[in-house]
Amino acid sequence: MAKGLKSRSAKMPMLEIIITIGIFAVVSVFILELFLSANTLQSRAKDKSKAIVLAESIAETVKSSKTFEEAVKELDLKQTVGKVAQQKDGSLQVNITDKSNDTKDTMIVYTGHFDENWKTTKEEDTYSVIVVPYEEQIQDKVMINYKVCVYRLKGYVSIRGEKGSEELYQMNFSHRQDTEEK
């Protein structure tokens, strides 16, 4: 009888070790996810601050240029066609199309592309910017409104996988031009 009691008590430390290893395994998964999400948050914050600087730089270049075409050339933007839709919150959603036969809701937009170091590239890489100009007539003045959207085309890495493109920043600004009266 004493022999059976001894072998049962010898198995208890082994069971405790297995339970402890299981608890550490579960906790380590959560800790790994926390480290990965902290890295993703840091990357998003850095990208958002760079996107804000880029959008404001574009706005200042457009405002300081004599013509919008001069600003487009200086910023090295490419003219293309985009389909524009108004969202429920009043913002504009812009989708770039190759060639659209349907002229309804399409307009000329300007795009620029950047690599992972925010250097200008000719092809789509990591980041993309879209500038949408649209005019508004107010009495004898023409108000030109611009929408600047900065996107990250490559998703952020997470335990659940990589997501698709994501809008980093969006801003609207206006530039007034006097119309010539004759």
N, C-alpha and C positions, 0 to 999 in steps of 0.2 A: 504494500500500500504506500509506503514512504517512497518507494522507487517511482511510482506513477505520478505522485505529487511533485517530485523533483524534476521529472522530464517536462511536465506541464509548465512549471515555473521557469524552466530554461528556455522555453519557446516564447515567453512574454517579451524579453528584451528584443528578440528578432522582429516580432510584430510591431513593437514601438519604433524600431528603426525604419521599417517599411512605411509606416504611417507618417513618420517625420520626413522621409524622402518624398513622399507623395505631396505633403503640404508644401515643401520647398519648391517642388516642380510647379505646382499651381501658382504660388506666389511669384515665382520667377517669370512666368508668362505675363502676369500683370505688370511687373516691373519693366520687362522688355517693351511692352506696349507703351508704358509711360515714357520711357526714353525715346522711343520712336516718335511718339506724338509731340514730345517737347522739341525734337529736331525739326519736325514738320512745321510746328508753330513758329519756330525761329526762322525757317526758310520763308514762310508766308509773310512774316512781318518784314523781313529784309526785301522781299520782292515787292510788297505793297509800297514801302517807302521809295524804292527805285521807280516804281510805276507812277507815283505821285510826282516825283521830280521830273520824270519824262513828260507827263501830261502838262505840267505847268510850264516846262521848257517849250513845248510845242505851242501852247497858248501865247507865251511871250514872243516867240518867233513870229507867229501869225500877226499879232497886234503891232509889232514893230516893223514889219515888212510893208513896202509900198503897195504890193499886190499879193493876193493869195497865191498866185502862180509862182511868185518869187519865193514865198515861204515854202511851198511844196518842193521846189528845186533845192533850196537850202537844207531842208529836212530830209531830202532823198526819199520822198514818198512816191508810191506808184498809184496811178489812177486806175480804178476798176469799178465794177458795178456791184451794188449791194441792194438787197431787198430789205426794206425798212418796215417794221411793224411797231405799233404803239402798244405798250404793255398796260396792264390795269393800273399800275402806280403812276402812269404818265410818262415813263421813260421810253426811249426808243430802243428797240432791239434790231441790230443790224446783222444780216447774214450775207456773206460774200458769195456771189454767184459768178460762174464763168461767163456765160452769155445768157441773157434773159430775153426771150421773145415777148414775155409778158411785161409791158412797160408800167403796169399798175404797181404802185408801191415800190418801184425801183428808182434808184438815184445814183449819181456818181459819188463814190467814196474814195478815200485815199488811204493806202495801207503802207506800213513799214514793218520790217522784220528784224529781230535781234537774236543773238546767240545767248548762251547761258551766262556770258560775262557782260551782257547788255551792249555788245558791239553790233553795229549795223551789218546786216547780211542781205543778200539779194533774194534768198529763198526763205520759206517758212522754216523756223528753227525752234527755239524754246519760247520766245515771246513775240507778240504781234501787237501793233497799234493800228487803230482805225480812226480816221478823222472824217466826220460827216458834216459838210457845210450845208446850211439851208437858209434861205432868205425870208425876211418878214418885212412887209411894207407898213410903216407907221407914219401917217400923214405924208410929208415930203421927204422923209428919211427912209433909207433902206437899212434895216438892222440885219446883219449877217450873224446868225447863230452857228455855233460849232459844237459838236459833240465829239469828245475824245474818249475812246475806250482802249484800255490796255489789257491784254489777255496773256495768260500763261498757257501755252499749247500742250506742253507735256505735264501730266499730272504729278502730284506729290506722292511719294512712296508711303504706304502704310501697311499694317499687318493685313488689312482687308483687301489689299491690292491697290493698283494705281488708278486714279480717276482720270477722266478726260480733261479737256480744256476748261479753264476757269477764268472768269473776269476778275482782274486784280483791282482795277480802279476805273472810274468813269467820271468825267466832268463835263460841264457845259459852260461855255463862255460866249460873249457877244462882242461884236465889233461894228460900230456904226459908220456908215459911209453916206455922205451927202450925194443926192442925185443932182445932176446938172439940169437946170431949167433953161429952156431956149425959147 
